[in-house]
Amino acid sequence: MTALWILLLPALGMVVPLLTAKWGRNGCTLMTALAPLAALLVLLQATPSVFQAIPIVSTFEWVPILGLSVSFHLDGLGYLFGLLILGIGLLVILYARYYLSDRDNMGRFYAYLIFFMSAMLGVVLSNNVVQLWFFWELTSISSFLLISFWSHKSDARKGARMALTVTGAGGLALLAALLLMADVTGTYEVRELLQQGDVLRASDYYTVIVVLFLLGAFTKSAQFPFHFWLPHAMAAPTPVSAYLHSATMVKAGVFLMARFYPALSGTELWFVIVSLTGMITMLVGAYLALFKHDLKGLLAYSTISHLGLITLLLGLNTQLAAIAAVFHIINHAVFKASLFMAAGIIDHESGTRDMRKLNGLFKYMPYTATLAMVAAASMAGVPLMNGFLSKEMMFAETLTQETLGALSWWIPVLATLAGALGVAYSLRFMHDVFFNGEPIDLPRTPHEPPRFMRVPVEFLVVLCVFVGIIPQFMVGDLLAAASLAVLQHELPYYSLSLWHGFNLPLLMSVVAVIGGAVLYWHRRHLFHFYGQFADRDAKQIFEGAVQALQTAMVAVNHWLDNASLQRFMFLLVLLALILAASPLLHLHETVGTQPQLALNWVVGLAAMLLIVATLLTVWWSHRRLLALIALSVVGLIVSISFAYFSAPDLALTQLSVEVATIILFLLALFFLPQSSPVIDSPFKIIVRDLGVAALFGSVIGTLCYVMLTRPLTSISAFFLENSVPGGGGTNVVNVILVDFRGFDTLGEITVLGIAALGIYKLLARIPLYMPTTDSKGHRWSQDRHPVLLALVSQSLLPLALLVSAYIFLRGHNLPGGGFIAGLITAVALVQQYVAHGVDWMKGRIVFNYQAIIAAGLLIATMTGVGSMAFGREFLTTWFDYVSWPIVGKFEIASALIFDLGVYLTVVGATLLILANLGKLTTTERLRAGEG
Amino acid sequence: MNVLAIPLLIPLFAGALSLALWRSTRWQRVIAVLATASLLVSSIVLLQAVLQDGYVVLHTAQWAAPFGITLVADLLAAIMVVLTGIIAFVIAIYSLAATPAGHEKFGYYPLLHLLLAGVVGSFITGDLFNLFVWFEVMLLASFALLTLGGERAQMEGAIKYVTLNLFSSAIFLMAVGLLYGMVGTLNMADLAQKIAQVEDQGMITVVAMLFLISFGIKAAAFPLFFWLPASYHTPQVAVSALFAGLLTKVGVYALFRVFTLIFVHDVAYTHTILLWIAALTMLTGVLGAAAQFEFRRILSFHIVSQIGYMLLGLALFTPLAIIGGVFYIMHHILVKTALFLVSGISYRLLGSYELRDLGGLYRKKPLLAILFLIPALSLAGIPPLSGFFAKFIVLRAGIEAEAYVVTGIALLVGLLTMYSMIKIWAEVFWKATPEHTHEQKPLTDAVVDRGHWPLYVPIMILGCGTLLIGFYGQPIFVLAEQAAAQLLNPQGYIDAVLGVQP
């Protein structure tokens, strides 16, 4: 449980600052510190077992099937990082108490900080790769929140965004790498993975894994060329910079490399990528650090350089180098955190971080200055400081390299050069800020900070010195335990001590110090040299790249989606054509074995008419009335063909639908121009569209032909056999509609009802006025309600209603049914509207059409539900025959009630549409139009 | 009693009843909440029944399959119905505060119910033609809802919406006709059984492609998705949230259904095409989003992109991949609805959906900021939120299936999604409220404005959903696993519908 508690305590402590923010700054700080302190104690209590290399693992199932478990382990490496995270974290909490001003939301700041702390602890303690990745991403997010803590500042927002984008992208690469590793080795456990290094190295995916893995690590640890986000993350409050962006979060990348060192390192590929990247980063970081005028900027680039150093060591492929890397992780965290805090103090007390203004501060804050200079000396690698020890180990390791063949001597030379640059910028930090004349118009007169703001710095600086002088005593066990975890087997001999005698590494150190001093002395020339190059701001480049991406996206998007329906349809049909046609290419037999009916002149004529009418519809599509007439011919022939192939029911339905539709169209056309504007598409577009349409049509035609010429056994016979005994009706079509597939009908009448509602709504607000002429200027007839029409239609009404009732009643056994009856009723009523006008009808028929639709739907639904009340399935019908006097034997069927629902819905829906279209022609609207 | 029809009957009945109460919006509101709540309850009852029996089958009108229309709920269908219940309920609550009076007067609530009936009908039907019918119910109801309000942009969007979707319907109908002409049945289980007997399997592939196109349009897959971003940002927000959550998923569901049950005769061909469609859908969707600066349009393009992930699950066609697809659907419905609802509140507060007019919500409305952040991070796939699992499973399935290119695209799309969410976050929440916006309506200091609770509660429910799936992933995963197992073993479905054949 130990490993879990170390993480859980801070995680629970996340809410503490939010709750205690009201208690004042001291109270809040104190309470916030409790949880990390407790976690630190738990960690320290585990020290003996960690140093004896007894693994501490706690595992809980999460989604075990997926290989996802919650699993923590504490080994030397995790212990070392835990110590850094919690120890420096506590110091930062104390420091931030004084750093933050009253305007800052302290509770929120601490909450984010503890959030980060938990996430980072999660990274170092995770024993499951997915879980590790999860915490890895959380560190990115918490860093995002912390960088943008002053979210009103634009560079804070931009810096945060850049950091998240870069580390987030790396995170995804890392996820891919981890998943691949798990796929290759078959385990998600870190501890097990580490044992499978040989399997991984032998795998085909080793290269991919390493590249993706390193992408993740390099982005997080700000390695060249991904280093640019780190300086911009300095927009964060300084405690954040000290904690996340020097001591801990940026170390996550090197942590990861160290963690998976046994599994992935040991190949040429690893060596070349890691060491070269480290070397370049170290040089570039050190070089750029020298020229930063911003105190934190200098430290940021210095951090990059030191991270490069650690990466270089991890890439050197010797065991001693790995140990040196671990050692430098400790040392760098200690001196860099103290330097950042010192920089924060200077900024806090003098109001600026610009080294061109900050001069001679020693006079104003001698104590802080001394501390800062000691830490800077450690950064430079001056003897007696901890930085010196690990740097010298690095020098020693560079001397043993042979990978570059005859040019291997480059490695130590370049390392020394980087060392010299390091000395130079450290000198600049010391000399420029604390001496070098008088300060130049500072916003505030600097003085020593509050007592306790200095405590964290003092503590860390003391550590620097002690580790530097008595290393074996201070960190010997810790280093051994952590190195053991990295190497996973017995450690080679190494000696931690200040003095190793006169040797080559010492000479390199001396050269570096002297060279650095010389470089600093001649900095004027260097600055001049540097000034010749245009200052390329990573933020501008990054934002520019983002903008460019944005522009490119807009362009691509516009190309694909130009908001033209024509284009959409074209793409659609094209895709349909490609997908449907390509399998057809492999089909050799077009004509099947089904015997075909002989062609007679009736069928031939109808087919000819159908084709001609269809073509005319298309041809006349711009002249609406003509197109409509052609369309009605199509409908008519379809109806006739239904009748010809002995489907009178379908024919009747089709016919009544045709009638209703054409009336609708005519009503709509009344308000529209008689011809639609000819769209002047370019000729090639017309050809293109025509071609695609014709091809697609031919594909569908072929499909139908292939399908129809093949024999078929279908379920149709069942319907014929069971219509009377099972459905109680001789009209199979109707029995299918209300019984076999009554469920479809229920859906269809719903569709009809919705359509009516939709059209009603669309028409309700249309500001249309009755046209007095058509679009060509011909006046419409003034005789709006011809007497003859009124008379005839009025006298026809009862007859029509009677017919519809007859059709309705006989529907179950003979052609007819609710749908057709409904349409007949509707058309008869619409005729009255046409003949008499809306006003006349309004006085006579007070219908709420919505209510009729509702009633129809309800009746149909309830008929279905009713059968459930009798213990039957939904929509089950019931019928029986009763003998009435005079009438004789008569059938009663529940299907009839269902059909009544259909009838009502059809009447309601059709009338709602037609009557409302008709309503647009009322006289009030006409007057409104004229007035 | 068979519980299968209840989740369909409730919205159908509620729709008809609301229609009958046309004049009384007050009663319609009451019915809306009651009906959606009972829809949710009945859907959970259904899920339990399915969990118990494996499949729940209802032969309507007591005609044995394949002759009548059979309703079938397997786990996937039951899960979808439950999700419909959840979304319906939260949308109903949200609508109480968000629906303009003019919309209520013109049948907002009846249409809402009927739309839900169409959605549920599509999920539980076991008949291919019946699926068409419910698709039509859905299409017309959604079209009518889209045009409520009748603004110019709405009409433009609605016309594209309805044209392209009618094209989809036409292809669907054609495909059903062709299939019936070849196999002679409409019952999906029966089709699955008889399709192997068809001599020309090439013809089946052609029909499969027609279904792919038809459902692909519904699901907004590449390059058939254009209607979606053209229309989803135009109606009032409860409507777009409902559409965003549910409608495209019906298309995805239909694809899952036919491409696991019926068209598995030539997986190497059909599912490879699906794979590339999935990859391009992911990519074009997310790239399209990067080009947008309107809150709901960004989200709309992300729907497209996320559809790609679901299709990827189907296309890889391994057990794990199908699980991933199912999981993704579940996650996405909750999250995407929540995001649209958040956009509605920000519109309420600042009067715009344009990012440049928005800002300052982080300081003034921290609760809203959190309610945005949870689904946004979930969408981007940040653990431990539901989106992480969804992505993780699909990615892992991709790696195991050795589909590296597509997996790489999926990873990249994840990053771009993150970028998009950050863009919204930075513009809407971080940035100070722009001057010109401020002049109209200053933000109040209240965490939740008076009368806005019905707007917040639904988002909280959905947010809890994504958190719950994240922290308590195992049971949901097991559920998805069982659903996937059923999908990959169509014989169970066939036997449940047709009875075990000797």
HADDOCK unambig.tbl for C-alpha pairs under 7 A between the chains (distance, minus, plus):
assign (segid A and resid 62 and name CA) (segid B and resid 474 and name CA) 6.48 0.50 0.50
assign (segid A and resid 63 and name CA) (segid B and resid 473 and name CA) 6.16 0.50 0.50
assign (segid A and resid 63 and name CA) (segid B and resid 474 and name CA) 4.59 0.50 0.50
assign (segid A and resid 134 and name CA) (segid B and resid 383 and name CA) 5.78 0.50 0.50
assign (segid A and resid 151 and name CA) (segid B and resid 430 and name CA) 6.48 0.50 0.50
assign (segid A and resid 169 and name CA) (segid B and resid 415 and name CA) 6.15 0.50 0.50
assign (segid A and resid 172 and name CA) (segid B and resid 411 and name CA) 6.29 0.50 0.50
assign (segid A and resid 179 and name CA) (segid B and resid 396 and name CA) 6.72 0.50 0.50
assign (segid A and resid 180 and name CA) (segid B and resid 399 and name CA) 6.95 0.50 0.50
assign (segid A and resid 183 and name CA) (segid B and resid 400 and name CA) 6.87 0.50 0.50
assign (segid A and resid 550 and name CA) (segid B and resid 290 and name CA) 6.25 0.50 0.50
assign (segid A and resid 550 and name CA) (segid B and resid 291 and name CA) 5.72 0.50 0.50
assign (segid A and resid 553 and name CA) (segid B and resid 287 and name CA) 5.95 0.50 0.50
assign (segid A and resid 553 and name CA) (segid B and resid 288 and name CA) 6.50 0.50 0.50
assign (segid A and resid 553 and name CA) (segid B and resid 290 and name CA) 6.44 0.50 0.50
assign (segid A and resid 553 and name CA) (segid B and resid 291 and name CA) 5.22 0.50 0.50
assign (segid A and resid 554 and name CA) (segid B and resid 291 and name CA) 4.66 0.50 0.50
assign (segid A and resid 557 and name CA) (segid B and resid 288 and name CA) 5.61 0.50 0.50
assign (segid A and resid 561 and name CA) (segid B and resid 226 and name CA) 6.73 0.50 0.50
assign (segid A and resid 565 and name CA) (segid B and resid 160 and name CA) 6.31 0.50 0.50
assign (segid A and resid 568 and name CA) (segid B and resid 226 and name CA) 6.69 0.50 0.50
assign (segid A and resid 572 and name CA) (segid B and resid 224 and name CA) 6.09 0.50 0.50
assign (segid A and resid 576 and name CA) (segid B and resid 210 and name CA) 6.92 0.50 0.50
assign (segid A and resid 576 and name CA) (segid B and resid 213 and name CA) 6.41 0.50 0.50
assign (segid A and resid 579 and name CA) (segid B and resid 209 and name CA) 5.96 0.50 0.50
assign (segid A and resid 580 and name CA) (segid B and resid 206 and name CA) 5.00 0.50 0.50
assign (segid A and resid 580 and name CA) (segid B and resid 209 and name CA) 5.79 0.50 0.50
assign (segid A and resid 580 and name CA) (segid B and resid 210 and name CA) 6.57 0.50 0.50
assign (segid A and resid 583 and name CA) (segid B and resid 202 and name CA) 5.86 0.50 0.50
assign (segid A and resid 583 and name CA) (segid B and resid 205 and name CA) 6.60 0.50 0.50
assign (segid A and resid 583 and name CA) (segid B and resid 206 and name CA) 6.02 0.50 0.50
assign (segid A and resid 584 and name CA) (segid B and resid 202 and name CA) 6.68 0.50 0.50
assign (segid A and resid 584 and name CA) (segid B and resid 206 and name CA) 6.88 0.50 0.50
assign (segid A and resid 587 and name CA) (segid B and resid 202 and name CA) 6.36 0.50 0.50
assign (segid A and resid 704 and name CA) (segid B and resid 178 and name CA) 6.82 0.50 0.50
assign (segid A and resid 707 and name CA) (segid B and resid 178 and name CA) 6.67 0.50 0.50
assign (segid A and resid 707 and name CA) (segid B and resid 181 and name CA) 6.09 0.50 0.50
assign (segid A and resid 707 and name CA) (segid B and resid 182 and name CA) 5.93 0.50 0.50
assign (segid A and resid 708 and name CA) (segid B and resid 181 and name CA) 6.89 0.50 0.50
assign (segid A and resid 712 and name CA) (segid B and resid 181 and name CA) 6.94 0.50 0.50
assign (segid A and resid 712 and name CA) (segid B and resid 182 and name CA) 6.23 0.50 0.50
assign (segid A and resid 712 and name CA) (segid B and resid 183 and name CA) 6.79 0.50 0.50
assign (segid A and resid 712 and name CA) (segid B and resid 184 and name CA) 6.47 0.50 0.50
assign (segid A and resid 713 and name CA) (segid B and resid 184 and name CA) 5.82 0.50 0.50
assign (segid A and resid 714 and name CA) (segid B and resid 183 and name CA) 6.79 0.50 0.50
assign (segid A and resid 714 and name CA) (segid B and resid 184 and name CA) 3.71 0.50 0.50
assign (segid A and resid 714 and name CA) (segid B and resid 185 and name CA) 5.96 0.50 0.50
assign (segid A and resid 715 and name CA) (segid B and resid 67 and name CA) 6.79 0.50 0.50
assign (segid A and resid 715 and name CA) (segid B and resid 184 and name CA) 6.06 0.50 0.50
assign (segid A and resid 715 and name CA) (segid B and resid 185 and name CA) 5.98 0.50 0.50
assign (segid A and resid 739 and name CA) (segid B and resid 61 and name CA) 6.44 0.50 0.50
assign (segid A and resid 740 and name CA) (segid B and resid 61 and name CA) 6.78 0.50 0.50
assign (segid A and resid 740 and name CA) (segid B and resid 63 and name CA) 6.66 0.50 0.50
assign (segid A and resid 740 and name CA) (segid B and resid 68 and name CA) 4.99 0.50 0.50
assign (segid A and resid 741 and name CA) (segid B and resid 68 and name CA) 5.85 0.50 0.50
assign (segid A and resid 741 and name CA) (segid B and resid 69 and name CA) 5.92 0.50 0.50
assign (segid A and resid 743 and name CA) (segid B and resid 69 and name CA) 6.88 0.50 0.50
assign (segid A and resid 744 and name CA) (segid B and resid 130 and name CA) 5.67 0.50 0.50
assign (segid A and resid 744 and name CA) (segid B and resid 133 and name CA) 6.39 0.50 0.50
assign (segid A and resid 747 and name CA) (segid B and resid 133 and name CA) 5.87 0.50 0.50
assign (segid A and resid 747 and name CA) (segid B and resid 134 and name CA) 6.30 0.50 0.50
assign (segid A and resid 747 and name CA) (segid B and resid 137 and name CA) 6.80 0.50 0.50
assign (segid A and resid 748 and name CA) (segid B and resid 133 and name CA) 6.28 0.50 0.50
assign (segid A and resid 750 and name CA) (segid B and resid 137 and name CA) 6.59 0.50 0.50
assign (segid A and resid 751 and name CA) (segid B and resid 136 and name CA) 6.48 0.50 0.50
assign (segid A and resid 751 and name CA) (segid B and resid 137 and name CA) 4.84 0.50 0.50
assign (segid A and resid 751 and name CA) (segid B and resid 140 and name CA) 6.68 0.50 0.50
assign (segid A and resid 754 and name CA) (segid B and resid 111 and name CA) 6.98 0.50 0.50
assign (segid A and resid 754 and name CA) (segid B and resid 140 and name CA) 6.36 0.50 0.50
assign (segid A and resid 754 and name CA) (segid B and resid 141 and name CA) 5.90 0.50 0.50
assign (segid A and resid 755 and name CA) (segid B and resid 140 and name CA) 6.11 0.50 0.50
assign (segid A and resid 758 and name CA) (segid B and resid 144 and name CA) 4.58 0.50 0.50
assign (segid A and resid 761 and name CA) (segid B and resid 106 and name CA) 6.07 0.50 0.50
assign (segid A and resid 850 and name CA) (segid B and resid 19 and name CA) 6.24 0.50 0.50
assign (segid A and resid 850 and name CA) (segid B and resid 20 and name CA) 6.64 0.50 0.50
assign (segid A and resid 851 and name CA) (segid B and resid 19 and name CA) 6.59 0.50 0.50
assign (segid A and resid 851 and name CA) (segid B and resid 20 and name CA) 4.83 0.50 0.50
assign (segid A and resid 854 and name CA) (segid B and resid 16 and name CA) 4.74 0.50 0.50
assign (segid A and resid 854 and name CA) (segid B and resid 17 and name CA) 6.63 0.50 0.50
assign (segid A and resid 854 and name CA) (segid B and resid 19 and name CA) 5.47 0.50 0.50
assign (segid A and resid 854 and name CA) (segid B and resid 20 and name CA) 5.17 0.50 0.50
assign (segid A and resid 857 and name CA) (segid B and resid 16 and name CA) 5.98 0.50 0.50
assign (segid A and resid 858 and name CA) (segid B and resid 13 and name CA) 6.64 0.50 0.50
assign (segid A and resid 858 and name CA) (segid B and resid 16 and name CA) 5.92 0.50 0.50
assign (segid A and resid 873 and name CA) (segid B and resid 59 and name CA) 6.89 0.50 0.50
assign (segid A and resid 873 and name CA) (segid B and resid 60 and name CA) 5.96 0.50 0.50
assign (segid A and resid 873 and name CA) (segid B and resid 61 and name CA) 5.90 0.50 0.50
assign (segid A and resid 873 and name CA) (segid B and resid 62 and name CA) 5.79 0.50 0.50
assign (segid A and resid 874 and name CA) (segid B and resid 60 and name CA) 5.37 0.50 0.50
assign (segid A and resid 874 and name CA) (segid B and resid 61 and name CA) 5.86 0.50 0.50
assign (segid A and resid 875 and name CA) (segid B and resid 60 and name CA) 5.82 0.50 0.50
assign (segid A and resid 875 and name CA) (segid B and resid 61 and name CA) 4.56 0.50 0.50
assign (segid A and resid 876 and name CA) (segid B and resid 60 and name CA) 6.61 0.50 0.50
assign (segid A and resid 876 and name CA) (segid B and resid 61 and name CA) 3.45 0.50 0.50
assign (segid A and resid 876 and name CA) (segid B and resid 62 and name CA) 5.79 0.50 0.50
assign (segid A and resid 877 and name CA) (segid B and resid 61 and name CA) 6.35 0.50 0.50
